Every structure is written in C-alpha cells, then in structure tokens.
Amino acid sequence: MGKYNVSIFNIAHSVGKIADLVDTQLTGHNKRVAYIAGIIARELNMTAKEQDEIVLAGLIHDIGELSGQERADLLEFKGCNGNIHAERGYKWCNVECQK
C-alpha cells in the first residue's frame, strides 16, 4: 500500500464537512470558531506554530458531537445553558485526550 502525505488541517476540515452533512443547522460552525480563534491568537502575538494549533483546535473542537441530536443540542445557547457546549467539549477532551 502506498504512503500518503495528508495535512492534518485537511483531515480536520473533512471531519467538519462530515459533521455538517449530519445536520445542516450548524453548517460551518467549526470553521467560524477556528477563524475567530486564529484572529485572537494572532492579536495575542502567539507564534505561527501556536496559531496553527489554535486554528486546528477550533476546527475539531466539536469532534465528539457528530450525531444529529448532539449537534441539535448545541443550539441551546439560552440563559444559563450557555456554558453547556464548552463544558461538554472540555469533559470529552479530558477523557479522550488522556487515553
């Protein structure tokens, strides 16, 4: 089998496109988060490597939320529920990233 040279950004972008196909209500959400995070990183004068890592994190920040219902739940940004989205991502990452 041949070797492939694929950018991690291309993989992350593809995962985001798959998530967008599951439910179109949040289409492009990961790209918007990545863009905003990249702008903030640049304004904070982070290194180019750090900026790349921040953008990548923005692209994949909802990777554990691929089912239609989970993505629909992300639309619940009302009142005191506004932090649920961030908390779920944080908890998922703490579990998955420790493996």
Secondary structure, DSSP 8 states (H G I E B T S, - for coil): -------HHHHHHHHHHHHHHH-GGGTTHHHHHHHHHHHHHHHTT--HHHHHHHHHHHHHTTTT--SHHHHHHTT---GGGGGHHHHHHHHHHHHHHT-
